[in-house]
Amino acid sequence: MNKDAELGTVYLVGAGPGDPDLLTVKAMNLLSRCDAIVYDSLIPQELLDFVPKTCVRHFVGKRRGHHSVPQFKTNNLLFEMAQSHSCVVRLKGGDPFLFGRGAEEAAFLNKKGVTVQIVPGITAGIAVPAYLGIPVTHRLAGSSITFVTGHEGIDKRRPSVNWRALAKASDGLVIYMGVHNLDYIVRELIAGGLASDTPSVVIQQGTVIGQRYIKAKLMELVNEVNRLEFITPSVIVIGSVVNFQLIDCAPSPANVTMPISF
Ligand SMILES: C[S@@+](CC[C@H](N)C(=O)[O-])C[C@H]1O[C@@H](n2cnc3c(N)ncnc32)[C@H](O)[C@@H]1O
């Protein structure tokens, strides 16, 4: 039962990292019956094909060469959708609570009296390396892995990542949104004591058409990324887990395209 009978329910749904086969059954059920959908950039068109034709669609992601829609506008749009539709899907790439502002949107809607339900998704940080047969943990590669953003907040309200401390504290790193800042990240990690020959990989457009990757020693990673012009979306994995790649176990990327951004 909704808190306010006049308001619809907003489902905060994780779409997974691109391959539509990685959508959860719960997410698929919601997509096939929602009457409004608000979605981000890293959503392949094929996922939207599951949505009823009558469903109202709003794109709030970043388009090439444009800024993303400000968060307050997305929040207000979601509230507006909840006022006029009973089943609203807020579709986000990967998992909605991992570097996706899902918690901020849920809290905003909650305050307004809207019922919000979370539908977790498969995060890129696990699935994208897995599509190359790279496990994010291995007993022989240590006991810890850290998921970290490489994107420093523009508004500087968030504390910045202490890369030097992470160099010592975690056996492996999975970095989201890190390609633009890679030069700085690598310099800080090495300054913090991480061996410059630590195995590393950058994977662009994982799980879908265009998937490609570079494996290199940490100190060579930036040159390779620049030389081969790697762009967003990319996941970076740093640590000896990269050496445990099982390429023969890697699934084939799905035959769908993912919007890329610059
Ligand atoms: C705003 S974060 C959202 C992460 C998402 N909530 C998740 O759980 O995967 C977007 C970043 O996720 C990573 N990413 C998402 N999908 C990806 C893909 N298919 N291939 C490579 N990186 C991906 C990239 O680092 C991208 O810049």
PDBQT file of the ligand as one rigid body, heavy atoms in Angstrom, charges set to zero:
ROOT
HETATM    1  C1  LIG A 301      27.863   6.662 -12.696  1.00  0.00    +0.000 C 
HETATM    2  S1  LIG A 301      28.743   5.138 -12.614  1.00  0.00    +0.000 S 
HETATM    3  C2  LIG A 301      27.393   4.062 -12.356  1.00  0.00    +0.000 C 
HETATM    4  C3  LIG A 301      27.806   2.681 -11.919  1.00  0.00    +0.000 C 
HETATM    5  C4  LIG A 301      26.613   1.738 -11.844  1.00  0.00    +0.000 C 
HETATM    6  N1  LIG A 301      25.677   2.171 -10.837  1.00  0.00    +0.000 N 
HETATM    7  C5  LIG A 301      27.042   0.310 -11.567  1.00  0.00    +0.000 C 
HETATM    8  O1  LIG A 301      26.700  -0.235 -10.514  1.00  0.00    +0.000 OA
HETATM    9  O2  LIG A 301      27.688  -0.280 -12.442  1.00  0.00    +0.000 OA
HETATM   10  C6  LIG A 301      29.131   4.884 -14.318  1.00  0.00    +0.000 C 
HETATM   11  C7  LIG A 301      30.440   4.160 -14.482  1.00  0.00    +0.000 C 
HETATM   12  O3  LIG A 301      30.260   2.747 -14.384  1.00  0.00    +0.000 OA
HETATM   13  C8  LIG A 301      31.177   2.100 -15.220  1.00  0.00    +0.000 C 
HETATM   14  N2  LIG A 301      30.444   1.334 -16.231  1.00  0.00    +0.000 N 
HETATM   15  C9  LIG A 301      29.123   1.152 -16.297  1.00  0.00    +0.000 A 
HETATM   16  N3  LIG A 301      28.795   0.323 -17.298  1.00  0.00    +0.000 NA
HETATM   17  C10 LIG A 301      29.958  -0.023 -17.892  1.00  0.00    +0.000 A 
HETATM   18  C11 LIG A 301      30.283  -0.857 -18.992  1.00  0.00    +0.000 A 
HETATM   19  N4  LIG A 301      29.368  -1.522 -19.666  1.00  0.00    +0.000 N 
HETATM   20  N5  LIG A 301      31.590  -0.990 -19.326  1.00  0.00    +0.000 NA
HETATM   21  C12 LIG A 301      32.545  -0.341 -18.634  1.00  0.00    +0.000 A 
HETATM   22  N6  LIG A 301      32.280   0.467 -17.596  1.00  0.00    +0.000 NA
HETATM   23  C13 LIG A 301      31.019   0.611 -17.220  1.00  0.00    +0.000 A 
HETATM   24  C14 LIG A 301      32.050   3.182 -15.846  1.00  0.00    +0.000 C 
HETATM   25  O4  LIG A 301      33.143   3.408 -14.990  1.00  0.00    +0.000 OA
HETATM   26  C15 LIG A 301      31.108   4.345 -15.835  1.00  0.00    +0.000 C 
HETATM   27  O5  LIG A 301      31.790   5.580 -15.937  1.00  0.00    +0.000 OA
ENDROOT
TORSDOF 0
